[in-house]
Amino acid sequence: MERSNDDLTELPHDWVDLESSVIRSVKYRQSEEELLIRFNHGALYIYYEVPATEFAGLLAAESHGQYFNAFIRSGYNYQEVRG
């Protein structure tokens, strides 16, 4: 799996629903470089210091869950907000 080099000028600012068996929706706070992920099992996590390119890669990935596991899950500090 490769990281995406997608255009970052049109990143969404609201929650984006994903078709994934793992992730329900994502939101990116560009000014804080925070990636919020709602998982299908109900948990909400915030991942810190995530570059916009990583968010764009997650959105563009053929498998959002595989991209998350390969590049985000253990690559960034995070906090569970709701379990």
Steps between C-alpha positions, in 0.01 A plus 500: 500500500630844407426843638300730277624831357151641445422869460449654844317816392154345533516318834156472664442680831201300624459134593550269203322164504716214375399166356712286728452200725713677763454879470161674499613858437796738520557871550820701464584819688768642276612788724561258791609205280249280683330202340176389666386146426163347591524124488210271416506353851421845643839625622626849411873568487706811432838453330745788549755663268360326194599680179234588245665265250424209732132599521483531121662158469243347734213648299647383169595150615334202339474348849465760775555242773820368344633852450418586861678189628804551278561874543297654784420255778845478656660796325342777705414582859132463571233524767175311535228759549204265522492123523 
